[in-house]
């Protein structure tokens, strides 16, 4: 653990060593005999404009990661590298087991992966996932062919079209490899698990008339189980009443032994009367103790520490999911003449990934599968509507994906007078299957738990009232099934671009770019017939299928207003008009200005109007079941069975809804039904950035970039979070939200929550980005340092509420994810001859989490009651790396040995988090990790 004084010293050291940056954290190509890690990038065609120019001419903030910097980070995939950027937050990755699909995505500004546009060589890449997806799976990008990655931290819809709201990621592939390259990566955690292997082969040919590059790679990531990390070995329930840091172990009320909740009070036979008599005043909740028989259920904890009867499902889950990937890339260009140059790219990636969850829990009241008095295994002479049983005999729930991504680009670059032109056609498709095991056929379950006379033919009566081990293979064979879902996402693009200097003005050329494009996207996700029909337990999913097409025309210009006496002033403007076959036509625009002053100071500002069109799944999504981590606000007990006092507002609203005052519901997750809508309108966004770049003439090795940003998204597509719906209805008295809550007519328990897509609200975020870099000679060698930091001013979500709009402030609160006030990433590298050594530091600031994951009472005057809250500590992770380069007659070899998370820092504890009691999208779950990378060039 790094204390505050050490953290301050380290930050000061990085600032002293690297007080300036271009805002382009990058690295020049490494010479054959050099190991310098240079974070200065001189001249590039910067993402955000199709007008060719220099980095200095850019009016938008861009981060550039060059090839050697990507390698130096000691991460095996492109996705992991991009997720380490401070501008990225709250995106899924391979640490996501529950509701994960093996993909790694990027969410710039924390605005969502579907609002981040991913390009390869300036062209859209096909979305990846299980089918009808809108966001790119970064694991589909072959890492060995990357020359650099440009990350635009601004909207760019006028140039690139839909989705460029949070920003743009542009992956630039290599074109200079002339020879053969082998690369091997091996990593393993400090506890010996989570091993990863990455192997790659590349061969290239570069000549005056063109180049060609071929690459093939293999990646194998092994899993890590939750029980193999102390922070995740048990579910935990924080004591919000005491709020002194104490907690109890927690878990699920669906246990392997069996759990009966008596909701009817039926008399039953003598055997049941004896159970009731033994329970006395505690009658109502019963647990089948293997030693003593049925007794009152103990909600005090789980079996891990022996304090209670709750089932600890944590050890049966992955905390780091496994996957294998096979990638190939072939690309090149050929100069037919001085004016014609055809080019092509072909990418193929196959991903095989897996998630494992704890065995299926059965809540008969949720599935409407009561245990009949006529069932041969029911010895109590009465029906039971609420029996809870964990089917450990069936093994884990397993989800396997086998997905392939194919993309081909064919194009022609040409020279027309003073203009450069390119036209291309791109075809991309991600398709494959998802196999799920461990779920049950609901109709068969109903018959197996029903009266014996209804269980005939192939039906096998089911025993869930006699403890673990009583469910036989024959019973399982009747109720179990294996489901195979199929899906695809397909993209076709035809586009023509033109750029050049229109005319020469007094202070420089008037540069322009223009283009036209057509894009067609389609997709489908078809679950197995049992899941699609709803005849299953757990996650029910209906089919999704649809598509859209769009035609667009864009143009942009750069006007040199003044250039002289060390001063340069430029204006930029861009606009796009588009026509979708789903919602109609529209336009978007952007403008910017840059002022270059003497002594290395540049001021710049942009304003852009962006949009995001509804995705296929958002419009055509079939009804899906999800199980958010929420509980019934009308329940007088929490998920641990502890008494819970309802607020006065909750008491009034629950009573008005006809809910009995003594309602007991210990479920920690409730069923919600998601669905699409074809009535959606596009999201609209306005972005402002303003900043400075400083390169002092007296110290050319120093660079500094400081940028203010403000983004506001309107008409957001999504559904109200289940927790917000519950809070609006029972804590805020929102009748609209109450209509989205469906309760069982008899028990009054929540059956499901309706979450249909709509243009639901707004999000506004603002902050300050700081990038600093230093590269220079010292008596010890060449010193390179960088600091990338974000100071968040606000992240507010606005959602409909009774009588107006409700605001959720996320900065510094965990209500919608991890949005700390401050986070940074820093690195320090020293090169001496052929060796180099480096230190990295990733820091995520602290924040607050509240009871029921609802902190509104801390910052809103209209919320009378203040919730219990706790401080979530900041988190620091240090890494070490060393590199040495060898040269022999057989070529050059680069050896890199490193260790991530040197001090084995666990993630921050977040009791409202899912598996791991933390946040998988923000923190490192692996722990200390040792890696070796070997690259050999011929």
N, C-alpha and C positions, 0 to 999 in steps of 0.2 A: 504494500500500500504506500502511495506517495502522499506525504503530508502536505499541508498548505505551504509551509516555508520552502520545501523542496520544489513544489510545483512552481512557485513564484520565481525561484532561482533559475529553473530550467527555461521558463518562458522568457525571462529577462535575457538569458544567454542567447536564446534563439533570435530575439529581437535585436540584440547588440550585433550578433554575427550576420543577421539578414534583415536590415531595416528597410529594404526596398524590394519591389517586384514589379514586373510589367503587368501583372494580372494574368500572365501566361506562364504558368509554372511548367517549364519544359526543359529540354535537354538536347544540346546539339549532338549530332552523330559522333560517336566515339571513334577516334583514330585507332589504327591497328595496334599502336603501342601505348595507348592512353586508357586510363580508367577514370578520367575526370567525369564527375556527375554534374553537368552544367544545366542549371535551371533557367538560363537565359535563352530565349528563342528569338532569332533575328528577324527573318522575313518569311512570312507564310501567306497563303491565301486563307484568310480566317473564316471559319464557319460563321454563318449569320448573313452572308452576302454572296451573291454569285458574281460580283464584280471583282476581278483579280486585282490584288494589291498587296500591301504589307501589313504586318501586325500593327504598326504604328497608326495606320489609317483607319483602324477599326474603331467604331463608336460604341461597341458593345463589349461587356466583360467576357473574356474567354480564358479557360484553363486548358493548357496543352500538356499532355503527358507523352513524352517521347519514349521510344522503344526501350532504352536502357533504364529509364526511370521505372517503367512498368515491370521490368525484370527485377530491379533492385528491391521492389516491395515484397518479394518473397511469397507471392500469392500465385496459385496455379491456374486461375481462370480470369478472364476479362471481367466477369461480373463481380468477383471479389475485389478487384482493383477499383472499379468504379464505385462500389458501395463504400469504400474507405474514404471517399471525398466528403468534405464537410458540407458541401452543397447538396448532398444526397441524404435522404432520411426516410424511414418508414416504408421500405420496399421489401418484398418477399425475397427469400433466398433459400439455400439448402438446409438452413437451420429450422425452417418451417416444416414441422411434421403434421400437426393438426391443421387441416385445410391447405396444406402445401401440395404442390404438384411437381416438385423437382426443378422448377424454373428459378432463375435469378434475374431480377429486374432492377431498374433504376428509377427513382422518383426524385427528380430535381426540385429543390425547395420544399420537399415533403408534400407536393401537390398531387401525387399519384403517378404511377408508372404509365397510365394511359394518357397523361398530359406531358410526357417526355417523348420527344421524337428521336428515334435512333436511325442514323444513316450509315451507310458504308460507301465511302468515296463520294459523298454528297448525294447519294440516292437512297430512298427508303428501303429498309430491310423488312422482310415479311414477318408478321407477328408469329409468336411461338406459344405453344401451350396445348391444352387438351382439345381445342376446337372452338371456332368462332371467337378467337381472341383478338384483342386490340393492342397489346403491348408485346414488345420484342423480348424473347428469352436470350439474355446476353450470353448464355452458355452455348448458343448456336454459332457464335462468332469464333472462328479459329484464331487463337491467340498468337500463333507462331508467325503469321503473315502481317502482323500489325506494325506499321511504321510509327504511327503516333495516334493519339486520341484527342480530339478537340471537343471541349465541353463549353457550349454557349450558355451562359447563365442569364438568359433573357428570352422573351418571346420572339418568335420569328415566323409567324403565320403568313405574313405578306410575302416572304421569300419561299417558304417550304410548304405552306398550307396547314391543314388541320393537325392538331396534336402538339404543335410547338408552342405550348403555353408555359410550362415550367422551365423549358429550355430545350436544347438540342445536343445530342451526342453524335459526333461524326467520327467514325473509325476509318482511318486512312491506311490502306494496305501498302506493302513494300513494292518498290519497283527497281531497286538497285542491287538485288542479290545476284552475284555472278559467281556461282560455285555451289557447293553443297554444305548444308548445315545440319548437325545432329544436336538434339537437346533432350536432356533427361532431368526430371524433377522427382525427388523423393522426400516426403514429409511424414512425420509421426508425432503424436502428442507426447507430453511428458509422462503420461500414464500408459503409453504403449498402444493406444487405440486411435481411431480416426486417421489411419494411414492413407496417404494419397500418392499416386504414381502418375506422372505425366510424361509421355514420350512423344517426340515429334521429329519429323524428317522434312527438310525443305531443300529444293534444288531450283536454281534460277540461272537464267542466261540474259545478260544485258549487252546489247550491241547498239551501234549508231542508229540502226533502222528499227529498233524496238526492244522489247524485253518480254520474257515469259517466266512465270513462277508457278511451281507446284509444291504443295505441302500436304502432309498427312500426319494426323496425330491421334493419340489414344490417351484417355484419362480414366483413372479408376480411383474413386473416393470411397473409403470404407466408413461404416456408421459409428456413431457413439450413442450409447443408451443413457437414458436419464439417470439410472441408478449409479452410473459410473462417475457422476459429478455430485459432490456433496450438496451444492446449492439446489439441485433438482431431484434429489432422491425421494422427496416426499412432497405431496401437496400441503400447502400451509394456509391456515386461516388466521388472519390478524385480529387481535382483540381491540376493535375500535372503541369499545366502551372504556377500557382502561387506558388505551392509547399511550402505553409506556414502553413500546417496543416488544412486548410479549406477544406470542402467537402459539397456536396449537397446531398439531398435525391435522390434516383434513383429508377429504377424499369424497368418494361417491357412496350414496346410500344403497346402491345396487351392489350387493356383496355376493361372493361365491357361495357363502353359507345359506343365504336367503334372508329376506326382510319382508315382513308383512306390516302394512299400514291399514289399520281397521277404520274404514271410513263410514261403514253403515251401522256398526254396533250390533249386527245380527247375533242371535244367541248361539246358534250352532249346537253341536252335541256335547256330551260330557267331557270329551277330550278338550274341546275348545273352552268349555267353562273352567276346566282345571287350569289352562294357560292363563285365562283372565284372572282367576282367583289368585294365582301365584304372583301376578304382576301388581295387583292391588291398585293403588292410586296412579301408577305409571302405565296402566293399560292403554293400548292404542297403537304403540309402535313396538314390534317384536323382532328379535334377532334370534336365529337358530344357533345357539352356542354348541359347538361340538361336544363339550363336556357336560353341560347341564340341561340342554334342550332349549325350548323357546323361553325367552326372557325379555324384559324391556330393552329396547335398542339404546345403546350408549353413543351419543353424538360427540363425546368429549375429544375424540381424535381418531387416528387410524391404527392399524395393526402394527405399523413400523415401530412405534414406541410403546405399544401395548396399552394405550390410554383410552381407546375407544374401539368401536366396531366398524367405522367407515373403511371402505376399501381404498387402499393406496394404489391408484392406477398409474402413478408416475413411472415405476420401474419397467412398465410394459410398453413404453414409448421410446422412439428415437428422439434424441435431442439434436443430432446431426445426421441427416439422411444420406444414404449411399446413392451413388450413381456411376454409370460408365458412359463414356462418350467416345465416338469415333468421328473424326472430322477430316475432310479433304477440301482442298482449295486449288483451283487452277485459274490463272488469269494472265493477261498479257495484252500487248499492243504492238502494232506493226505499221511502220511508216511507208505507205504506198507512194507518196510524193511529199513535197513540201507543204501541200495543202490538205492532204487526206491521211487520216490515221485511224483505222478501225481498232476497236478494243473489245475485250470480253472478260467476263468473270463467271466462274461456276463454283458454288459452295454446296457441300453436302455434309450434314451432321446427323448422326443417330444418337439419341439419348435413351438410356435405360435406367430408370430411377425407381425408388421404392420408398414408401412410408409405412410405418407400423404403429398401430394404435393398440391400446389395451383391449382385451376381449370385449365382445358386444355386451352392453348392459341392457336388460329388459325391464322396462317400466310398463306393466300391463295396463295401467290407467291411461298412459299416453297412446299405446297401440290399440286400445279397446279390445284387449284379449284377456278377459277375466278368467280366473281359475274356477272352474265349475265345481259345485258340491258333488256332482256326479262323476268327477274325474277319479280314477282308481287310486291316484296318489294323494288325494285330498282326504285326510283322515278326520276332518273337523266338521263335516256335515253342513257346510254353508259355503256360499260363494265368496270369493275375494276379488275385489276390483283393483286393488293396488298391492301387487306383489312385485318385489324388486330382486332381480337375480343377475349376477354376473356370470356369463357363460365361459368360465375358464376352461372347461372341457373342449371348447371349440377352438381354442388358441387365439392368437392375435387377429385383429382386423388388418388386412394387408392390401395395399394399393400399389400396383405396378404400372408404370408408364413405359411404353415403347414408342418413341416419337422420332420421326425423321423430318428434317428440314432440307429442302432443295431450292436453290435459287440460281438463275442464269440471267446474265445481262449481256446484251449484244448492242454495240453502239458504234458510232462513227464521229470522230472529231474532224473538223475542217476549218480552213482559213478562208474567210470571205472578205476581201479587201483588208480593212483594218480591224475586222471583227473575227472573234473565235466562236465557232458554233459546235454544238454536239447534239446529236439525236440518239436516243437509246430506247430499247424495249427491255423490260425486266419482267420476269415471271418467277414467282416464289410460291411455295406451298409447304406448309407444315401439316403432317398427318400422322395418324397412328392409333394405338389402342390403349385403353386403361382397363386393367383387370382388378376387380375387387373381390376379396374373400372374407368370410367371417360374418356375413349378414344372413338374415332369415326371411323366409317367405311368410308373409303375414297371415295369409289365409290358412296355410298349413299349421302355423302356430296357434291360430284360433281353434282349429279342430283338435289339435293335440292337447290343448289345455281345457277343452270343453268336456261335456259328458261322454262317457264311454260309448253310449249308443250312437253318438254322432261320429265317432272315430272308427270308421270301418275301412275295409279294403287295404290300401297301402298305408293308411294312417297309423302312426305309432304314438300312443299316449306319452306325454312328457311329464317328467317329475322335476319340479322346481321347489319342492317343499321339504326335501330331506337332506339338504346340505351338499357341499362340494363333492364331486365324484359320482353323483347318482345319475347324471345324464350320460346315457350310453351312446356308442357310435351309431346304433340303429336309430335312436331318437334324433341325433344330429343329422343323419342322412336324410331324414324326412323333412326337416325344417330349413336346412342350409342350402345355399346355392352359391355359385361363382358367376359373377356378372362381368361381361365384356362390353365396354363402351367404345365407340369409334367416333373420331372427329377429324376435322381438317379446317385450316384457314388458308385461303388462296388469294394471291394478289397479282394483278397485272397492271403494268404502267407503260405508257407510251408518252415520251416527253421530248421536247426540243428546247434548247437553251441557246441564247446568243448574248455575247458580251464583248465590249470593246470601247474605244474612245470615239465619241460621236463627233466632236470638234475640239479644236485647240483654243483655249481662252487665254486671257492675259496671265492668269496665275496657275495655269495648268490645264490638262485635258478635262473635258466634261465626259465622264465615264458612265456608261449605261449597261443594263442587262435586261433581257426580256425573255419570255418563254411561254409555251403553251403545254398543257399536259392533260392526259386522260388517265383515270385510274379506276379499276374495277376490283372490288373485294367481295368475297363470299366466304361463307363458313357454316359449319354444322357441328353439332355435338349430339350424338345419338346414343343414349344409354341402353343398357340391356332391357329387354321387354318387361321383366319383373320390376325393375326400378322405375321405368317409364310409366307403368300402370299404377304405381303407388302401392303395389302389393309387396312391400318390404318394410323391414324395421330400419330405423336410423334415417339416413339421408335419402330422401326421395327426390328424384330428378326427372323432369320431363324434357323432351327433345327440344333443341334449339337449331333453327336453320333460317338463313336469310342472306341478304347481301345488299350492296349499294354501288352506285357509280357516281363519279364526279368529273366534271370538266372545268378547267381553270386557265386563266390568263394572268400573267404577272409582269411587272416591270419595276425597275429600280434605277436610281441615278445617284451619282456622287458629283457634287458641284464644288470646285475650288474657288472660294470667295476671295481669299487673299493669301499670298505667299511671298514673304520677304522680310529682311531684317530679323531673321530668326523666328519669325511668327508665321504660323500657318492656320488657316481657318477653312474648314470643310463643312458642307451640309450634305446629308444623306436623306433619301426618301424612297419609299417602296410602296407598292399597292398590289392587290390581287382581287380579282372577281372570280366567282365560282358558281357552279350550278350542280346541286345534288338531286338525284332522282327520288330522294326520300323526303326532305323537308323544304327544298327549293333553293333559291339563289341568295347570294350575299356578297359582301366585300370586306376586306380588311386592309389595314395600312400601318405604316410605321414611319418615323422620322427621327433624325439624329443630327448631332453636331459635335465637332471636335475642334479644339483650339490648342495649337501647339505654341508654347511660349519658350523664351530663352531659358537657359540653365536646366534643360531637360524636363520641364514640367508640361504635361498635357492634361487639359480638362476635356471632359466628354459627357454627353447626356443623350438619352434616347427616350422616345415614347412610342409604344407599339400597341396596336389593337389586334388581339389574337382571338382565335376561335377553336373550338373542338367539336367536330361532328359526332353525333351519337354512333357508338360502335354497334357491331352486329349483335353481340350478346345483350347490350343494353336495350336494343329495340325488339329483338326476337327471342329473348331468353325464356325458356320454358320454366314453369314453376319449380323451384329448387328448395330443398330443406337445408337450413343451416341451424347450428346450435350455438348462438352467442352466449358469452359468459355473463348472464344476467339472472336475477332472481325476482320473484313476485314481491312487489312493494307492499302488498296486502297481507303477506304472511307474517305471523307473530313469532316465527323462529327463522334463523338464518340457515345457511347450508350446513352448518355444523350442529344444528339443533339447539343452539343457544337462544334464549329469549331475546326478542327484538322488539323494541318499543316504536310503534308507529308515530309519526308526527301528527299534529292535530289536523293538518291539511289532508294527509293520507287517510286518517280515520274517517273524515267527512266524505272524501271521494270514494273510498272503498265501500262505505255504507250505502252511498247513493247508487252504486253499481250493483247492489244486491248481494254483496259478498259478506258472508258471516264474519263476525268479529274475531272468532277463534281459528281462522283458517291457518293450516299448517302446511308448508311446502318447503322441503329441504333441497329441492333441485337447484344445483348451481348453474345449470344451463337450461334454457327453454327453447322450444322449437320455433323457428321463424320461417316464413314462406316468401322467397324472393321471386320476382318475375319481371319480364321486360314490357316495353310499351312502344308502339309505333307512333305515338303522339308526341314524342320528344322533340324539343327544339335544340339547336346547338348551344353549347356553352359560349359565353362571351367573356373576354378578359381585357383588362387594360394594365399595362406595365410601364413603370417609369424607372429608369436607372440614371444615376448621375455620379460621377466620380473623377478621380485624378490618377494620373500615372506620373511617377517621378523617377528620373534617371539623372542624378546629379553629375555634372561635368567633372567635379573635383574627385568623384569616386565612381567611375564607370562600372565597377563590379557590383554596385548596390542598386537595387530596384525596389520600388514600392508601388502597390496598387491598392487604392481604397475606393470602394463603390457602395453607394446607397441604392437600395432597390425597394420598390413597392409594387406588389401584384394584387389585383382584385379580380376575382372570377365571379361572374353572375350566371344565374340560371344553371347551376350545377346539376349534373345528372347523377342520380343516386337515389338511395332510399334512406329514410330516417333511421338512425341506429336504433336497435331494439331497446337499449337502455334509455334513449331519449324519448321514445314512444311511451314507455312505461312511466318515466318521470313526468312527461307532459300530461298524462292522463291522471295519475294518482297524486303527484306532488304539485303540479301546476294547474290542474283542472282544465285540460285541453280536450274538448269533446271530439275534435277531429282525430286525434291520436287514439282516443278510447275506441273509436270505431275500427281501429286496426288491431284490437286485442280480442281474440276469440276464446271464450271460456266454456268449459264443459257445463252443460245445463244442470247436471246433478251435483257434481262435486265442487263446482265453481273454480276448479283449478284451470290455469291457462292451458288451452289446447295448442294454440299457435299464435304467432304475431305476423300480420300481413305487412310485407315490405316490397311493394311494387315500385319500379323505377319511375321517377318523375323529375322535372326540373325543380329541385327542392330548395335550393338556398344559395348562399354565397360564401366565399372564403377570401379573406384579405390577410396578406402577410407583408412584413416590411423588416428590413434589417440592414446590416452593414457587413460587407465582405472585406477582409484584409488578406492580401497576399504579399509576402515579402520574400526576397531571394538575394543570395550573395554567392558570388563565384570569384575567387581570387587566390593569388599566391601568398603563402605565409612561409615563415622559416621551417615549418614542419611539413609543408607540401601544399597541394591545392585544396583549399577549403571550400566546400559547397554546402549551403544551408538553405532551408526554405521554411516558411510558416504559412499555412492556409487556415484562416479562422473565420468564424461567423458569429456576429453579435446580433441576436434576434430581438427586434423591437416589439413585434406582435405577430400572432398567428390566430386570427379570429374566424370562427365559423358562424354564419347567420342562418338560422333555420326557422320555418314558420312555427308560430306558437299562438295560443289564444290571445286575441286582441292585438296582434302585431308580430314582431320578430324577436326571436330569442338569440342571444349571443353566447357562444361557448369560447372562452379564451383558453387557447392551448399553450401559449408561451408560459413555461414554468409550471404547467399542470399536465397531468397524464390523461385527461379525459378522452382525448382522441389520438394519443400517441406520444412519443418522446420528442419534445420541442424545448430543449433547454435554452436558457438565455445565451450561453456561451459554449462553443465547442471548437476544437482546433486539431490540426494535424501538423506535426513538425518533423523535420529530418535534418541531420547533421552528418556530413560525409567528409572524410579526409583521405586524399589520394597521395601516395608516395611511390613514385616509379610505377611498377606494375601491380601494386597492391592498393587496396582501399579498405576502409572500415567505416561503418556508419551506425547511427543511433536514430530510432524513430520513436515518436511519442504521439499517441492518440488520446485525446481528452474529450469527455462528454460531461458537461456540467450537470449539477443537481437540479431537482425540481420537486414538486409536491404531488402526492396522490391522496385521494379522499375516499371515504367510505362510500360504497356503491358506485365508485368511479365517477362521482359527480361533485365537482368543486365549485359550482356556481355560487354557492352561499359565501364563498371567500372573497368574491370580487363584484357581486351584484347587490345593490342596495335593496332591490325589490324582492330578493330571497331572504326571508326573515330568519330562518334557522341556519346556523353555521354548522357545516358538517365536520365530523372528526377528520383529521388529516395528519399525515406524517411526511417528513422530509426524506426524499430519496437521495442518497449520497452521490457525489460526483464519481467518475470512474476514469482512471488513467491506465493505459497499457503501453509498456515500453517494448521495443524490439531492437535487436542487434543484428548486424550483418557484416560480413567480410568477403572480399573478392580478390582473386589473384588470377593473373593472365599469363599463360605459357605460350611460347612460340617455338615450334620445331619444324623440321622438314616436312612433317605430316600435317602441318596447318597450325591454327591457333586454337587454344583451349581456354575457356573462362570457367573458373570454379567459384561458386558462391555458396558460402555456408552461413546460415542465419538462424535466429531464434525469435519467434514472435511471442509476445506476452511473456517476457522473461521472468517476471515475478509471479506468474500463474494467477493473475488478478481475476477473481470471479466477476460475473456481471452484477450490476446493481440489483438489489432486491426490490421487486415491484409486486406487491401482493395482489394487485388487480391484473397482473400479467397472466399469460397462459402457462404452458409447460415450462418449467424452469423457474417459475415465479419471477420472471423478468421479461425482456422484450427482445425477441430473436432478430428483429430488423435493425437493432442498434448496437448490441453488445456481442462480445466474443464468447461463445459457449465452449469452444474447444479447449481453452486454457493454454498452458505453455506448449509451444510447437516448434520442433526442430526440423530444419529443411536443408537440403543440398540440391543445388542446381548445377549441372555440367553442360556447357555448350561447346561444341567442337566445329570449327570451320575448315573447309578444304578449298 
